[in-house]
Amino acid sequence: MTASSVIRRHAGPDVTGKKVLYIVSNPATLLGFPVGFFAEEMTGPFFDLVQAGCTVDIASPKGGKVEFDGFSDPENAATQYPDDLITLGFKHHARFGRLMENTPSIAEVDIDAYDAVCVAGGGGPLVTFKDDTALHRLIAGFHEAGKIVGMICHGTCLMLWVRLSDGTLLADGKTWTGYPDSEEEMMNAALGTTVNAYTIETEARKNPNTTFEAAAPLAPFAIRDGRIITGQQQHSTRLFSDLLIEALAE
């Protein structure tokens, strides 16, 4: 091997001692079917954050037991992700697996205790987040306290509704991504019906003060704009984690 072919890598940013709150949706129904949150959109960044030295807590808007979307659970008969080893490890971990059994509600959250908040996507958020003004206030509170706010896939729907204390939308002046219409259309075609009553991209493009971007369907893609970090979908979790950890290290 010649000197010019040598590649060296060093450890990533040190975020030991940082504390992150991960919000997941409570169980709901969509088109008559039970929905929750997308497994990998929580378990992937959870793993990356813990490996980097962070403490991660899980909460939900109402508290109590939370559930993976069935198709994202590698042990569900209808799963599309049977080889999601990180989710399998999370489910069967002696301590982490129990975190989903009885989550604290967001009413119990002390913003000052955390350096960042993250929000997973899945079937539940579009059903339950739109009118959850308490959740909107919590996310606004994190941002206005100078904390990092991360959202992925359908969890980014909060960018459509969260208003800051001056009345402006969190999305105003920001560039961000989320589950795009191209992927909504793929999902609708696969299921033979319109799944969601509204879509993130269509609603985002109604706002002249924000910039929504998306990569090709199913491509990994994430954006950091200041203290707001967004990921397109579950394939973007590693990119999302990298941006989050970089921001936490600053």
N, C-alpha and C positions, 0 to 999 in steps of 0.2 A: 504494500500500500504506500503510495507516494504521499508526501506532506500535503499536497493540494487536495487529497481525497479524505483527509481526516475531518471528522465531524465531532464536535463536542457539545454537550448539553449540560446545563446546570439546573438546579431546582428552581421552581417557579417562585412567585412572590410569597413572602412570609405573611400569613394572615392568622397566625396562632393567637388565640384569645378573642378573635372577632366572633360576634354572635348574630345569627341570622334567624329571622322568623319566616317560616314557609307556610303560606295560606293555601288551603285546598278547599274545594267546594263541599258542601253537605250533599248527601244523596238527594236525587230528584228524579223526575220522570220526563222523558222526551219522546214524543210520538207513542206514548203508552208504555215505553220501555224504561227500566231503571238505568240511571246514569250517575256517574260520580266524577272523578278526575282522572286524567290520563296518567297512568302509573309512572312511566319513564320521565315525564315532565316534572315530577317531584323526586323520584328515587335517583335519577342520574345526577342532577346538581347536588342533591343531598350527599351522595357518595363523594363527589368531587370536593365539596366544601369540608366535609369531615376529614378527608384525606389531607386537605390543606391546613388543617388545624383549627377549623371553626367549630363552634357549637351551633347546632341547628335544632330549633323547636318547631313543632307543627301545630297549627291552629286552624279552626274553621269558623265561618261566620256565626253559626249557632252553637258550636261545640258538639261534643258527643262522638259517636262512631262515624267514621268516614269510610268510603269504599272506592276502589279502583273502578273505572269503566271496565266492563267485562271483556271487551275485545282487546284491552291493553294489559290485562292480567294474564301472565304467562301460564297460570294454572287453570284458567277458565276454559271450558270446552269450546267456546266460540272465539278463543284468542287468535289474533293475527300476529302475535309476538311471542311465540313459545320459547324463544332463545334469549329472552331478556334476562340475562344472568344477574344484573344488578338488582332488578326488582325481585327476583327469586331470593337473592341474598338478603334483601331488606325484609321481605315477608317472614323469613325464617330466622332472622336475627333475634337473639334472646331479649334484647332491650328495644331495638328500633321497631321490630314488628309490632310491639304492643302500643306504639305511639298512636296508631290509627283506631284503637279500641275506644278511647275516650279523650278526644281532643279538647283543649280549652277553647272557649269562645273568644271572639275578638274583643268582647267587652272586658275580658280579663287581661288584655295586653297592655303592657307598659312600654310605650315607644322608646323611652329613654334607655331601656335595657338592651336595645338592639342597635346594630350598625347598619342593617339592611332588612328589607322585606322582599320576599319573592312570592309570586302567585303562579300556581300551576293551571294548565288548561284542562280540556276534556269536555265531556257532554254537559256537565253541571253548570259551569260558569255562565254560558249564554242564557240559561234558564233562570238562574238564581241571583246573578250579580247586578243585573241592570237596575233593579229597583231597591237594592240594598244600600240605602243611604248611610247606614252606620259603617259599612265596609268602605264606601267612598270617602267618608270623613277620615277613616283610619289611614288609608293610602295617602290622602292629602296631608295628613298629619306627619307621616314619615317624611314625605318630600319637603315639607316646610320646616321640619326639624333638621334638615341637612343630611338626611339618611339616603342610602341607595335604594332605589325601587326597581325590582326586576319582575318581568312578566313574560310568560311564554305561551304561544299558541292562542287558544281561546281565552286564556287568562288576560290577554291584552285588551279584551273588550272593556276593561276598566278605563282605558285611555279615552273611551268615548263618553264616559259619564262622570269621572272624578273631577270635581271643581275645587279650586283652591279658595282660600278665605276671601280673596278679592273678587271671586265670582268667575275667574277665567278657568277654562278647561286645562287640566294637566297636559293635554296634548298640544295646546297652543304653542307655536314656536318650536315644536319638537319634531325630530325625524325618528320614525319607529317602524316596526314590522309586527306581524301577527299572522294568524291563519288567513290566507288570501282567498279571494273568490275562485281562483283557478283550482284550488284544492277543495273548496266547498262544492264546486261543480263535479269534480271527480267523485266525491262522496255521494252526492245526489244521484249520479248516474249508476254507481255501484248498488245503491239501495233502492233505486227506482222511485224516489220521492224527494221532495224538498225537505231537508232535515231541519234547517234553522229558519226561523221567521225573519231574521235579519242577519246580515253578514258584517263582519268587522270592516273589511275593506270598503264595501259600499258606503257604510255609515261614515267611515273616516274621510272618504273623498268628498263628502258633503261639507266638510269643515275647511274653509279656505285658509285657515291659519295653521294648519298642520301638514306634515309630509309623511304619507304612508308609502313604504317601499316593500317589495317582495321579490324574492328570487324565483327561479323556475319551480314548478310544482314538485314538492317533496325534496327540494334541495336544501341542505343545511344553510342557514342564514341567520345572523344576529346583528343587532345594531346597538351601539352605545352612544347616547347623546347626553353628555353631562353625567348626571346621576341616575338617568333612566336607561335601563337595559332591557331589550326585548328580543325574543326569539320567534322564528316563523312557525315552527312546529316541533314535534318530538325528535326529528332528525337533527335539530339545532341545539340540543341540550349541552353538548361539549363546548360549542362556540359560546353559548350563553354563560356557562360556568367560567370559561376563561376570562370573558369580559368582566364578570362579576368579581372574580378573585383579584383581577388587576385593579378594579375600582376600590375594593376593600383594602388593598395594600397601600393605597395613596394617602 
